[in-house]
Amino acid sequence: MRIIPAIDIIDGKCVRLSKGDYSTKKIYNENPVEVAKEFESYGIQYLHLVDLDGAKSKHIVNHKVLDQIASRTSLKIDFGGGLKTDDDLRIAFESGANQVTGGSIAVKDPDTFRSWLQKFGSDKIILGADANNEKIAVSGWLEESDQELIPFIKQYQQEGVQYVICTDISKDGMLEGPSFDLYKKIILETEEQANLKLIASGGISTFDELPQLAEIGCEGTVIGKAIYEGRISMKQLECFILNN
């Protein structure tokens, strides 16, 4: 299972929110590049970079931060937040993203999202399936849609999606543990096609949860606040990576 630390960006700074609520913003570092370089020094190979300004303004904003991290580390970066147009994707890829995550766009403009899958390939496009009470949430989690989570994932799985990042918003930033039952359910209900790479996100609070997510069958896990609050040490993650 891949370990994927998260860096969320507001005003060019590394922050974390709770349950996606912008009023809960906590700044952890003024310089996201420093954070990324520290991750890399512990053997981390992947990074989940979220442009929260972009999610709010509905177009890419913090691409310069992406460019700085991509040019000063060898981390493989998946980038998301407000990507709505082909131009947004062009900027993201030109700035060094290895993959991009589309969430709201997959709900509100499925034709554009499908065109990205065809144009860039399913190895480059991640479906962002963020949910509250198993209903898909959009626009930086500021809106809840009427789409049910698992049918939403299965529909796009049939259209070639391989990578899905699923965040249970009720867990995000709360350090109360991830939604094990939800991830089990997704994996069970999508296993017929056997091509889904599910990335767990939200609520990771202790190191012991990582082997449990691996056991369920998650392909990766995004870890944010647990790292920044010292609940999981970088040394523990380094050992996990070396032993898996």
Helices and strands as residue ranges (DSSP letters): E 2-10, E 13-18, E 21-29, H 32-41, E 46-51, H 52-57, H 63-72, E 76-80, H 86-94, E 99-102, H 104-108, H 110-120, E 125-132, E 135-138, E 143-148, H 149-158, E 163-168, H 180-190, E 197-201, H 209-216, E 220-223, H 225-228, H 234-242
